[in-house]
Amino acid sequence: MAGLSEKERKRGLVLAVGGLGGLVMLDETILGVSLPAIRAELDLSPTTAHWIINSYMLTFTCFAAIGGKAIDLFGLRPALIVSCTVFAIASLLAGFSDSAAMLISMRVVQGFCAAIMFPMSLAATTLSFEEKERGRAIGILAGMATIFLAAGPMLGGILTDFLSWRWVFWINIPIVVAGGGLACVLWRNPEHPRPRPVIDRIGLVLLLIGLTALIFGLMEGPDFGWATPVILASLAGGIIGLVAFVLFEAKQSKPLVDVSLFRLKPFHASAAVILLTQMSKIMVAIFVPHFLQLELHFAALWAGIGTAIAVLPFPFLAAPAGKFVDKHGSRRPVVISLFLIGIACILIGALMHFNSYWAIAPALVLWGTALPIAMIPATRLNANAVPQDKQGEVSGIVITVRLVGGTLGVTLGSVLLAMNAGFPAIFWVTGALIILCALYGLTAFNDEAPEEQ
């Protein structure tokens, strides 16, 4: 834009792409409050309703590893124009959906576009700022993402109660149009273009087949029957596909995911933290408002407000948590906060039996306070676990692991509800897994980055 200084242009660009990244985070938490209303109006089974969320998460997960390369393959402006336009159209059609097939299809399209928009927001920021300025710019991105994340439950409740659940999708349109349009105007191509990336197409296909087949088998198992041929074939195909993916990636010079890094104990332990904390976050964002509406008969607005107290600490604790671990190290904060998250999840499940929101509210606050203190240092541990020449691989792996955690969270919750285990079981299982991870972290984590090899 004419009249803007270079500093102002860069600041505006960060805010624009931060809005796009924040929109992706918003879609993780806004829909959980609206799902009961969608189920009732479209007459959906619980499992079908959960596919509305998981179809988005699954597509996002599978394509995120190549989404960040779109900026090098096509250029930022063409990639943003196409992805933002298609995302806006899919959001419009999702809001007009009158069937599960239509809604789930549009969510798949949204997930594919999000896989381009989200990593591109980070890539645009790192390419636009010098190394000494990147930390602050990335901090702004993270701050915007957490604000959108925290606003999701309350905004979803307001839209659902005062307008319609359809506005949960339509609210995306002005955000994506404004963010994408402003980013295209403010973007400047780097003086030294990066080499054209190599796309691991075979690895992508194997990941897509493996994850889709496994998630389908797990989610539909209770409805079809675990011993039916279609479920057994789906589960077997998913396992075979994922094993083939790992074996294939291990032999590639430029893999989609560098699976060799998982041989390092601190790396795979911190990846487990990222996966399980994301799983926990998705479960709280989806199944707590479900419980409040279906069991305690809360309106969508009050369910959103009730869930929001769990995620409100995120924007306030993200930056202090990062500064604290830079000064004191990551191992102790991660392990302690993991124990607290696990205890909070178990308490949430146990206190649900009292059928009182005020009984579970303190456990939700404890969970929301501990979660960012685990998630942010875990990312630092993940980076410190690998040699300097492998640092470029870490961000892509973190995004993929995070998304797998979200997908598994929806799947596990859906399966337990379909098996009539009840809402408490969802949080008991999650809490137990997180505590086991904390125990493993006592011996697996360290704060020292290994020397280059």
Buried (B, 14 or more C-beta within 10 A) or exposed (E): EEEEEEEEBBBBBBBBBBBBBBBBBBBBBBBBBBBBBBBEEBEBEBBBBBBBBBBBBBBBBBBBBBBBBBBBEBBBBEBBBBBBBBBBBBBBBBBEBEEBEBBBBBBBBBBBBBBBBBBBBBBBBEBBBEEEEBEEBBBBBBBBBBBBBBBBBBBBBBBBBEEBBBBBBBBBBEBBBBBBBBBBBBBEEEEEEEEEBEBBEBBBBBBBBBBBBBBBBBBBBBEBEEEEEEBBEBBEBBBBBBEBBBEBBEEBEEBBBBBBBBEBBBBBBBBBBBBBBBBBBBBBBBBBBBBBBBEBEBBBBBBBBBBBBBBBBBBBBBBEBBEBBEEEBBBEBBBBBBBBBBBBBBBBBBBBEEEEBEBBBBBBBBBBBBBBBBBBBBBBBBBBBBEEEBEEBBBBBBBBBBBBBBBBBBBBBBBBBBEEBBBBBBBBBBBEBBBBBBBBBEEBBBBEBBEEE
